Amino acid sequence: MGQVEDADAVDPLAGALKDREPDVRVAAAWALGQIESSRALEPLKAALQDESRDVQDAARWALNQIDDEDRNVRVRVRPRVRVKKGI
C-alpha cells in the first residue's frame, strides 16, 4: 500500500498499527512513512510506545519521512546495540 502513496490508505494503515502481529504493525508503519501524510503523525507517535522494538523503530523511521512543519523535531532511531555485562 505504501508504494501507492495514497492518503486514503492512512486510516486503514493506522488501524493496522494495532494488529496483534508485530510484522503487520511494522509493515503498516513503513507504509505510512512512504505515504508521508501528516494525518499519520498521531498513530505513528502512539506506535513509539509499542511493545515491539521493531515497531518502535519502524514508527521512528516513518515519522522522519513525514515533513510536517508543526513537528519541528526529528525522531532519532536508536541503534540496536546490546551490551553484555560481566565481560
Sequence and secondary structure as in RCSB ss.txt:
>XXXX:A:sequence
MGQVEDADAVDPLAGALKDREPDVRVAAAWALGQIESSRALEPLKAALQDESRDVQDAARWALNQIDDEDRNVRV
RVRPRVRVKKGI
>XXXX:A:secstr
 GGGT GGGHHHHHHHTT SSHHHHHHHHHHHHHHT GGGHHHHHHHTT S HHHHHHHHHHHHH   TTT S  
         TT 
